[in-house]
Amino acid sequence: MEQARLDRFVPDPDIRERFETTVRAPAAVVLDAAVGFDMQSLTSVRTIIRLRERLLHSAPHEPRAPQGLLEETRKLGWGLLAEEPGRLVICGARCQPWLADVKFVAIPPEAFAGYAEPGMVKIAWSLEAIETGPNVTRFAQETRAVATDAVARAKFLRYWRWARFGIVAIRLLMLPAVRREAERRWAAERV
């Protein structure tokens, strides 16, 4: 069902990355841990972000305060496309990811699938918590991106050839960190 929900926004992506893990905690605890997780609390994630900034000669950034994933991405310009409390969050934006200083701009949910301004890439990502048994949850993250025209697609795919290694690494680093945090929270609730 969750995959069908992303189909609503990006049915035919240029790229699709999906990663899953099993977490020993209820779905609501898992999604709350994921939404509130500060990705940059992981040294390796900060290193990957800084490496991209150096490679593309990004403008210097102000120091950031620790913040959850959803809060941070919303501040960066991502919009909420769909939500099922305790189960699913889907966010999306348009951008030109090959630029040194990427600007994310939210697109309203009802306009996202049809958005076609030339020279852009639409990206949608989800955090999903699907309970598979008593206090056992499959946590998944999926990202889909599609360019709005051939020129943007060529630029995006050229960028993606090297950038995907860092982007995928961040997703893979986040999975066990969210699992540990959700299981820690669930253990603390039961004491």
C-alpha atoms as an extended CHARMM CRD file, in Angstrom:
* protein
*
       191  EXT
         1         1  MET       CA              0.0000000000        0.0000000000        0.0000000000  PROA      1               0.0000000000
         2         2  GLU       CA              2.7820000000        2.4720000000        0.9120000000  PROA      2               0.0000000000
         3         3  GLN       CA              4.4930000000        1.9030000000       -2.4230000000  PROA      3               0.0000000000
         4         4  ALA       CA              1.1960000000        2.7670000000       -4.1280000000  PROA      4               0.0000000000
         5         5  ARG       CA              1.1100000000        5.9970000000       -2.0880000000  PROA      5               0.0000000000
         6         6  LEU       CA              4.4370000000        7.1120000000       -3.6160000000  PROA      6               0.0000000000
         7         7  ASP       CA              3.1390000000        6.0120000000       -7.0230000000  PROA      7               0.0000000000
         8         8  ARG       CA              0.5530000000        8.7700000000       -6.6330000000  PROA      8               0.0000000000
         9         9  PHE       CA              3.3250000000       11.4040000000       -6.6240000000  PROA      9               0.0000000000
        10        10  VAL       CA              6.1370000000        9.8700000000       -8.7350000000  PROA      10              0.0000000000
        11        11  PRO       CA              4.7390000000        6.9130000000      -10.6940000000  PROA      11              0.0000000000
        12        12  ASP       CA              7.6040000000        6.5860000000      -13.1980000000  PROA      12              0.0000000000
        13        13  PRO       CA             10.8190000000        7.6820000000      -11.4470000000  PROA      13              0.0000000000
        14        14  ASP       CA             14.2290000000        8.2020000000      -12.9940000000  PROA      14              0.0000000000
        15        15  ILE       CA             15.6830000000        6.8200000000       -9.7720000000  PROA      15              0.0000000000
        16        16  ARG       CA             14.1720000000        4.8320000000       -6.9170000000  PROA      16              0.0000000000
        17        17  GLU       CA             15.9720000000        3.8070000000       -3.7290000000  PROA      17              0.0000000000
        18        18  ARG       CA             14.2260000000        1.7940000000       -1.0030000000  PROA      18              0.0000000000
        19        19  PHE       CA             15.7290000000        0.4410000000        2.2030000000  PROA      19              0.0000000000
        20        20  GLU       CA             14.0620000000       -1.4820000000        5.0300000000  PROA      20              0.0000000000
        21        21  THR       CA             14.8620000000       -2.8990000000        8.4490000000  PROA      21              0.0000000000
        22        22  THR       CA             12.9600000000       -4.7520000000       11.1430000000  PROA      22              0.0000000000
        23        23  VAL       CA             12.4990000000       -2.9650000000       14.4560000000  PROA      23              0.0000000000
        24        24  ARG       CA             11.3260000000       -4.5290000000       17.7040000000  PROA      24              0.0000000000
        25        25  ALA       CA              8.9240000000       -1.7450000000       18.6720000000  PROA      25              0.0000000000
        26        26  PRO       CA              5.3840000000       -0.6390000000       17.7220000000  PROA      26              0.0000000000
        27        27  ALA       CA              4.9400000000        1.2790000000       14.4660000000  PROA      27              0.0000000000
        28        28  ALA       CA              4.0220000000        4.5760000000       16.1660000000  PROA      28              0.0000000000
        29        29  VAL       CA              7.2200000000        4.4810000000       18.2610000000  PROA      29              0.0000000000
        30        30  VAL       CA              9.3120000000        3.6960000000       15.1780000000  PROA      30              0.0000000000
        31        31  LEU       CA              7.8450000000        6.4830000000       13.0410000000  PROA      31              0.0000000000
        32        32  ASP       CA              8.1760000000        8.9710000000       15.8900000000  PROA      32              0.0000000000
        33        33  ALA       CA             11.8470000000        8.0070000000       16.2970000000  PROA      33              0.0000000000
        34        34  ALA       CA             12.4260000000        8.3710000000       12.5290000000  PROA      34              0.0000000000
        35        35  VAL       CA             10.6560000000       11.7270000000       12.1560000000  PROA      35              0.0000000000
        36        36  GLY       CA             12.4810000000       13.1320000000       15.1800000000  PROA      36              0.0000000000
        37        37  PHE       CA             15.8850000000       11.6460000000       14.3550000000  PROA      37              0.0000000000
        38        38  ASP       CA             18.6990000000       14.1680000000       13.8720000000  PROA      38              0.0000000000
        39        39  MET       CA             20.6020000000       12.6620000000       10.9360000000  PROA      39              0.0000000000
        40        40  GLN       CA             23.5240000000       14.9960000000       11.4800000000  PROA      40              0.0000000000
        41        41  SER       CA             24.0000000000       13.5700000000       14.9600000000  PROA      41              0.0000000000
        42        42  LEU       CA             25.8870000000       10.8400000000       13.0700000000  PROA      42              0.0000000000
        43        43  THR       CA             29.4710000000       11.8900000000       12.3720000000  PROA      43              0.0000000000
        44        44  SER       CA             29.5820000000        9.9140000000        9.1260000000  PROA      44              0.0000000000
        45        45  VAL       CA             26.4700000000       11.6940000000        7.8050000000  PROA      45              0.0000000000
        46        46  ARG       CA             27.9530000000       15.1130000000        8.6250000000  PROA      46              0.0000000000
        47        47  THR       CA             31.1340000000       14.0570000000        6.8280000000  PROA      47              0.0000000000
        48        48  ILE       CA             29.2010000000       13.0510000000        3.6880000000  PROA      48              0.0000000000
        49        49  ILE       CA             27.3100000000       16.3630000000        3.6820000000  PROA      49              0.0000000000
        50        50  ARG       CA             30.5190000000       18.3660000000        4.1100000000  PROA      50              0.0000000000
        51        51  LEU       CA             32.2250000000       16.3770000000        1.3440000000  PROA      51              0.0000000000
        52        52  ARG       CA             29.3950000000       17.2470000000       -1.0870000000  PROA      52              0.0000000000
        53        53  GLU       CA             29.6730000000       20.9010000000       -0.0580000000  PROA      53              0.0000000000
        54        54  ARG       CA             33.4100000000       20.8970000000       -0.7540000000  PROA      54              0.0000000000
        55        55  LEU       CA             33.1250000000       19.0540000000       -4.0690000000  PROA      55              0.0000000000
        56        56  LEU       CA             30.5120000000       21.4970000000       -5.3500000000  PROA      56              0.0000000000
        57        57  HSD       CA             31.9910000000       24.5910000000       -3.6530000000  PROA      57              0.0000000000
        58        58  SER       CA             28.8210000000       25.3780000000       -1.7030000000  PROA      58              0.0000000000
        59        59  ALA       CA             28.4870000000       28.6380000000        0.1730000000  PROA      59              0.0000000000
        60        60  PRO       CA             29.4360000000       28.3960000000        3.8750000000  PROA      60              0.0000000000
        61        61  HSD       CA             26.5040000000       27.4230000000        6.0840000000  PROA      61              0.0000000000
        62        62  GLU       CA             25.5350000000       28.8000000000        9.4500000000  PROA      62              0.0000000000
        63        63  PRO       CA             25.9520000000       26.4050000000       12.3670000000  PROA      63              0.0000000000
        64        64  ARG       CA             22.8000000000       24.3650000000       12.7910000000  PROA      64              0.0000000000
        65        65  ALA       CA             20.9370000000       23.4250000000       15.9300000000  PROA      65              0.0000000000
        66        66  PRO       CA             20.1320000000       19.7470000000       16.4430000000  PROA      66              0.0000000000
        67        67  GLN       CA             16.7130000000       18.9970000000       14.9640000000  PROA      67              0.0000000000
        68        68  GLY       CA             14.5870000000       16.1280000000       13.7740000000  PROA      68              0.0000000000
        69        69  LEU       CA             14.5200000000       14.9670000000       10.1670000000  PROA      69              0.0000000000
        70        70  LEU       CA             11.0240000000       16.2490000000        9.4020000000  PROA      70              0.0000000000
        71        71  GLU       CA             11.6300000000       19.6220000000       11.0710000000  PROA      71              0.0000000000
        72        72  GLU       CA             14.9320000000       20.1270000000        9.2540000000  PROA      72              0.0000000000
        73        73  THR       CA             13.6530000000       19.1380000000        5.8190000000  PROA      73              0.0000000000
        74        74  ARG       CA             10.5780000000       21.3580000000        6.1810000000  PROA      74              0.0000000000
        75        75  LYS       CA             12.8800000000       24.3070000000        7.0400000000  PROA      75              0.0000000000
        76        76  LEU       CA             14.9010000000       23.5140000000        3.9030000000  PROA      76              0.0000000000
        77        77  GLY       CA             11.7580000000       23.8570000000        1.7640000000  PROA      77              0.0000000000
        78        78  TRP       CA             10.3310000000       20.3400000000        1.5480000000  PROA      78              0.0000000000
        79        79  GLY       CA              6.5530000000       20.0380000000        1.7520000000  PROA      79              0.0000000000
        80        80  LEU       CA              4.3750000000       17.4190000000        3.3980000000  PROA      80              0.0000000000
        81        81  LEU       CA              2.5830000000       15.4580000000        0.6660000000  PROA      81              0.0000000000
        82        82  ALA       CA              0.7940000000       12.8330000000        2.7720000000  PROA      82              0.0000000000
        83        83  GLU       CA              0.6860000000       11.6170000000        6.3430000000  PROA      83              0.0000000000
        84        84  GLU       CA             -0.8530000000        8.7960000000        8.3380000000  PROA      84              0.0000000000
        85        85  PRO       CA              0.0220000000        9.5100000000       11.9670000000  PROA      85              0.0000000000
        86        86  GLY       CA              2.1470000000        6.7640000000       13.4950000000  PROA      86              0.0000000000
        87        87  ARG       CA              2.5070000000        4.9990000000       10.1680000000  PROA      87              0.0000000000
        88        88  LEU       CA              3.5550000000        7.0820000000        7.1530000000  PROA      88              0.0000000000
        89        89  VAL       CA              5.0630000000       10.4290000000        6.1520000000  PROA      89              0.0000000000
        90        90  ILE       CA              5.6570000000       11.4690000000        2.5370000000  PROA      90              0.0000000000
        91        91  CYS       CA              7.4950000000       14.6890000000        1.6920000000  PROA      91              0.0000000000
        92        92  GLY       CA              8.3990000000       16.2210000000       -1.6340000000  PROA      92              0.0000000000
        93        93  ALA       CA              9.9500000000       19.1960000000       -3.3750000000  PROA      93              0.0000000000
        94        94  ARG       CA             11.3230000000       20.4040000000       -6.6620000000  PROA      94              0.0000000000
        95        95  CYS       CA             14.9440000000       21.4080000000       -7.0760000000  PROA      95              0.0000000000
        96        96  GLN       CA             18.0580000000       21.3020000000       -9.2180000000  PROA      96              0.0000000000
        97        97  PRO       CA             20.1700000000       18.8970000000       -7.1360000000  PROA      97              0.0000000000
        98        98  TRP       CA             23.2960000000       19.3280000000       -9.2740000000  PROA      98              0.0000000000
        99        99  LEU       CA             23.7000000000       22.9310000000       -8.0740000000  PROA      99              0.0000000000
       100       100  ALA       CA             26.1740000000       23.6990000000       -5.2780000000  PROA      100             0.0000000000
       101       101  ASP       CA             23.4980000000       25.3880000000       -3.1540000000  PROA      101             0.0000000000
       102       102  VAL       CA             20.2970000000       23.4540000000       -3.7480000000  PROA      102             0.0000000000
       103       103  LYS       CA             17.0090000000       25.2500000000       -3.1180000000  PROA      103             0.0000000000
       104       104  PHE       CA             14.0910000000       22.9530000000       -2.3210000000  PROA      104             0.0000000000
       105       105  VAL       CA             10.6230000000       24.3010000000       -3.1010000000  PROA      105             0.0000000000
       106       106  ALA       CA              7.4960000000       22.5420000000       -1.9190000000  PROA      106             0.0000000000
       107       107  ILE       CA              4.7920000000       21.6560000000       -4.4270000000  PROA      107             0.0000000000
       108       108  PRO       CA              1.2190000000       21.2320000000       -3.1540000000  PROA      108             0.0000000000
       109       109  PRO       CA              0.2060000000       17.5450000000       -2.9380000000  PROA      109             0.0000000000
       110       110  GLU       CA             -2.5760000000       17.9050000000       -5.5130000000  PROA      110             0.0000000000
       111       111  ALA       CA             -0.1580000000       19.4760000000       -8.0430000000  PROA      111             0.0000000000
       112       112  PHE       CA              2.9000000000       17.2910000000       -7.4000000000  PROA      112             0.0000000000
       113       113  ALA       CA              2.3210000000       14.5000000000       -9.9460000000  PROA      113             0.0000000000
       114       114  GLY       CA              1.5270000000       16.9350000000      -12.7570000000  PROA      114             0.0000000000
       115       115  TYR       CA              4.2270000000       19.4840000000      -11.9800000000  PROA      115             0.0000000000
       116       116  ALA       CA              6.3700000000       19.9400000000      -15.1090000000  PROA      116             0.0000000000
       117       117  GLU       CA              8.2840000000       23.2510000000      -14.9760000000  PROA      117             0.0000000000
       118       118  PRO       CA             11.2850000000       22.6980000000      -17.2780000000  PROA      118             0.0000000000
       119       119  GLY       CA             14.7490000000       22.2420000000      -15.8380000000  PROA      119             0.0000000000
       120       120  MET       CA             13.6560000000       20.7570000000      -12.5140000000  PROA      120             0.0000000000
       121       121  VAL       CA             13.7090000000       17.4650000000      -10.6360000000  PROA      121             0.0000000000
       122       122  LYS       CA             10.7960000000       16.3990000000       -8.4550000000  PROA      122             0.0000000000
       123       123  ILE       CA             11.7950000000       14.3300000000       -5.4390000000  PROA      123             0.0000000000
       124       124  ALA       CA              9.4490000000       12.5130000000       -3.0710000000  PROA      124             0.0000000000
       125       125  TRP       CA             10.5330000000       10.4550000000       -0.0740000000  PROA      125             0.0000000000
       126       126  SER       CA              8.7140000000        8.4280000000        2.5090000000  PROA      126             0.0000000000
       127       127  LEU       CA              9.2130000000        7.1320000000        6.0150000000  PROA      127             0.0000000000
       128       128  GLU       CA              7.0210000000        4.0860000000        6.5980000000  PROA      128             0.0000000000
       129       129  ALA       CA              6.3260000000        2.0410000000        9.7200000000  PROA      129             0.0000000000
       130       130  ILE       CA              4.3450000000       -1.1220000000        9.0340000000  PROA      130             0.0000000000
       131       131  GLU       CA              3.5720000000       -3.3320000000       12.0020000000  PROA      131             0.0000000000
       132       132  THR       CA              4.2620000000       -6.9530000000       11.0240000000  PROA      132             0.0000000000
       133       133  GLY       CA              3.6170000000       -8.5740000000       14.4020000000  PROA      133             0.0000000000
       134       134  PRO       CA              3.0900000000       -7.6850000000       18.0410000000  PROA      134             0.0000000000
       135       135  ASN       CA              5.5810000000       -4.8580000000       18.6620000000  PROA      135             0.0000000000
       136       136  VAL       CA              7.5280000000       -5.7100000000       15.5020000000  PROA      136             0.0000000000
       137       137  THR       CA              7.6670000000       -3.1380000000       12.7060000000  PROA      137             0.0000000000
       138       138  ARG       CA              9.1270000000       -2.9790000000        9.2330000000  PROA      138             0.0000000000
       139       139  PHE       CA             10.6410000000        0.4800000000        8.9090000000  PROA      139             0.0000000000
       140       140  ALA       CA             11.2500000000        1.5940000000        5.3240000000  PROA      140             0.0000000000
       141       141  GLN       CA             12.5150000000        4.6940000000        3.6040000000  PROA      141             0.0000000000
       142       142  GLU       CA             11.9980000000        5.2610000000       -0.0710000000  PROA      142             0.0000000000
       143       143  THR       CA             13.1530000000        8.0750000000       -2.3280000000  PROA      143             0.0000000000
       144       144  ARG       CA             11.9950000000        8.6590000000       -5.8850000000  PROA      144             0.0000000000
       145       145  ALA       CA             13.0970000000       11.3830000000       -8.2720000000  PROA      145             0.0000000000
       146       146  VAL       CA             12.0510000000       12.3300000000      -11.7770000000  PROA      146             0.0000000000
       147       147  ALA       CA             13.2530000000       15.1450000000      -14.0200000000  PROA      147             0.0000000000
       148       148  THR       CA             10.7300000000       17.3620000000      -15.7610000000  PROA      148             0.0000000000
       149       149  ASP       CA             12.4780000000       17.3570000000      -19.1530000000  PROA      149             0.0000000000
       150       150  ALA       CA             15.3420000000       15.7720000000      -21.0940000000  PROA      150             0.0000000000
       151       151  VAL       CA             17.8960000000       18.4880000000      -20.2860000000  PROA      151             0.0000000000
       152       152  ALA       CA             17.1940000000       18.2720000000      -16.5280000000  PROA      152             0.0000000000
       153       153  ARG       CA             17.2500000000       14.4580000000      -16.7520000000  PROA      153             0.0000000000
       154       154  ALA       CA             20.7230000000       14.4920000000      -18.3430000000  PROA      154             0.0000000000
       155       155  LYS       CA             22.0630000000       16.8910000000      -15.6780000000  PROA      155             0.0000000000
       156       156  PHE       CA             20.4190000000       14.9300000000      -12.8740000000  PROA      156             0.0000000000
       157       157  LEU       CA             21.6420000000       11.5190000000      -14.0370000000  PROA      157             0.0000000000
       158       158  ARG       CA             25.1860000000       12.8850000000      -14.4810000000  PROA      158             0.0000000000
       159       159  TYR       CA             25.0160000000       14.2170000000      -10.8980000000  PROA      159             0.0000000000
       160       160  TRP       CA             23.4150000000       11.0040000000       -9.6110000000  PROA      160             0.0000000000
       161       161  ARG       CA             26.2580000000        8.8400000000      -10.9820000000  PROA      161             0.0000000000
       162       162  TRP       CA             28.5510000000       10.0930000000       -8.2250000000  PROA      162             0.0000000000
       163       163  ALA       CA             26.2000000000       11.6520000000       -5.6360000000  PROA      163             0.0000000000
       164       164  ARG       CA             24.1640000000        8.4890000000       -5.1070000000  PROA      164             0.0000000000
       165       165  PHE       CA             27.0210000000        6.9270000000       -3.1580000000  PROA      165             0.0000000000
       166       166  GLY       CA             26.7440000000        9.5460000000       -0.4310000000  PROA      166             0.0000000000
       167       167  ILE       CA             22.9460000000        9.7270000000       -0.5620000000  PROA      167             0.0000000000
       168       168  VAL       CA             22.5390000000        5.9460000000       -0.3080000000  PROA      168             0.0000000000
       169       169  ALA       CA             25.1740000000        5.8100000000        2.4570000000  PROA      169             0.0000000000
       170       170  ILE       CA             23.1890000000        8.3600000000        4.4770000000  PROA      170             0.0000000000
       171       171  ARG       CA             20.0250000000        6.2560000000        4.1160000000  PROA      171             0.0000000000
       172       172  LEU       CA             21.8790000000        3.0860000000        5.1160000000  PROA      172             0.0000000000
       173       173  LEU       CA             23.4540000000        4.7970000000        8.1240000000  PROA      173             0.0000000000
       174       174  MET       CA             20.0820000000        6.1220000000        9.2330000000  PROA      174             0.0000000000
       175       175  LEU       CA             18.3100000000        2.7320000000        9.2780000000  PROA      175             0.0000000000
       176       176  PRO       CA             20.2060000000        1.1160000000       12.1770000000  PROA      176             0.0000000000
       177       177  ALA       CA             20.3330000000        4.4230000000       14.0770000000  PROA      177             0.0000000000
       178       178  VAL       CA             16.5320000000        4.7790000000       13.9030000000  PROA      178             0.0000000000
       179       179  ARG       CA             16.1470000000        1.0970000000       14.8440000000  PROA      179             0.0000000000
       180       180  ARG       CA             18.3630000000        1.5610000000       17.9310000000  PROA      180             0.0000000000
       181       181  GLU       CA             16.5310000000        4.7350000000       18.9810000000  PROA      181             0.0000000000
       182       182  ALA       CA             13.0610000000        3.2140000000       18.5410000000  PROA      182             0.0000000000
       183       183  GLU       CA             14.0250000000        0.0550000000       20.4320000000  PROA      183             0.0000000000
       184       184  ARG       CA             15.5870000000        2.1760000000       23.1960000000  PROA      184             0.0000000000
       185       185  ARG       CA             12.3910000000        4.2550000000       23.4830000000  PROA      185             0.0000000000
       186       186  TRP       CA             10.1930000000        1.1560000000       23.5060000000  PROA      186             0.0000000000
       187       187  ALA       CA             12.3080000000       -0.4850000000       26.2150000000  PROA      187             0.0000000000
       188       188  ALA       CA             12.1260000000        2.7020000000       28.3220000000  PROA      188             0.0000000000
       189       189  GLU       CA              8.3160000000        2.8390000000       27.9610000000  PROA      189             0.0000000000
       190       190  ARG       CA              7.9350000000       -0.7140000000       29.2460000000  PROA      190             0.0000000000
       191       191  VAL       CA             10.0220000000       -0.1860000000       32.4080000000  PROA      191             0.0000000000
